[in-house]
Amino acid sequence: MNIVRTVFWVLLTVAVCLFVFMNWSEPQDVRIWPQGNGQYFLFEWPVGFIAIAFFLLGLVPTWLYYRGIKWNLKRRIRALESAARATAAAPAEPVVREPVIDRPSSEDGRTLAPEDRPHS
């Protein structure tokens, strides 16, 4: 699967580079911000630079979001793994059962106090 991803990114990089080199000498007007009275803050940039700038403008926030999600999930996985290791490493305590003692009781099922028990 890594080879497919690598081939995809190499082809995308080659395509973007070809587009940039073929269109670098053609400046285009880019209207950035309206100034009022129908005028705009205007830049003349090469088409290739515009393509790279807006590609990165869309890529960087998405990449940062991806890195944040990945970091959060790795942190949660590490916490769960350390909890599992701690649980698995703790030896099980032996179960101690108390001996069954036959205690005298009255007819209604209540246990008799020591002074009420019949002497034998």
N, C-alpha and C positions, 0 to 999 in steps of 0.2 A: 504494500500500500504506500510505503514511503517513496518508492520510485515513481509512482503515478503522480503523487503530489509534487515531487521535484521536477518532473517533466512539465507539469502544468505551469509552475512558477517560472521555469526557464523560458517556456514559450511566451508567457505573458510579458516577461521582461524584454525579450527580443522584440515583440510586437510594439511595446511602448517605446523602446529605444529607436526603432525604425520610424515610427510616427514622429517622434521628436526631431530626429535628424533630418527627415524629409521636409518638415514644416518650420524649422528654426528661423529661417531668414524672412518669413512672412509676418511682419508685425500686424497686430489687430488691436482695434480700440476696445478697451474694457471699461465699462461704466461701473464704478465701484459704489458710489453713494450720491444720492441727489443733493444738489446744493441750493435748490430753489430756482424759480423762474425757468424751469425746463432744462437747466444745466446740471451736469453730473461731474463728479470727481473722476477724471479720465486718465487712464494709463494706456500706453502703447506697448504691448508685450508680444513676444513671439508666441505663436500658437503652441509650440512644443513646451514652452515654459508654463503656459496656461494649463496644458494637459497634465503636466507633472504636479503643479501646485494644487489643482483641484482633485487629482487622484489621491495625493497625500492628505488633503483636507478631509476626504471621506474615509481614508484608511486609518489614520492615526487614532481617532476616537474609538473606532471599532476595535482596533488592536489593543488599546488601553483597557477597554471593557473586557475583552477576552482574557487579557493577562490578570485582571482583577478577579474574575470568576475562577480562573485556574489557580491562583494563589489561595483564594478562600477555600476551594475544594481540597487542595493539598493540605491545608492547615487542619481542616476537619478530619481528613483521612488519618493524618498523623496522630491526632487526639484519640480517635477511635482505636487505632492500632496500639497506642501506648496503654489505653484502658484494657484492651484485650490481653496484652502481654502481662499486665499487672494481675489480672484475674487468673490467667493460666499459670502464673508463677507461684501464686499463693497456694500452699499445701492445704488440702481439705482437712478440716478438724474432725477428729473421730467423734462419732455420736455416742454419747454416754447416756445410758438408760438407767433410770432409777429402779431399784428392785421394787416389786409389787409387795406391799405390806397389807396383810389381811387385817383390816381395822373393824372392830365391832360396830354395828349400827343398830339403831332402833327399828321398830316395825315400819315407820314411815320413810325410812331410807336415809335419815340424817345420821352423820357420824357422831358418836357419843363422845362427850368430853371425858378426859381421864378419870375424873372423880365419879362420873355416872356409870362407868363400865363395871360389869359384874366381875367380882374377884373369883379367880379360879385357883 
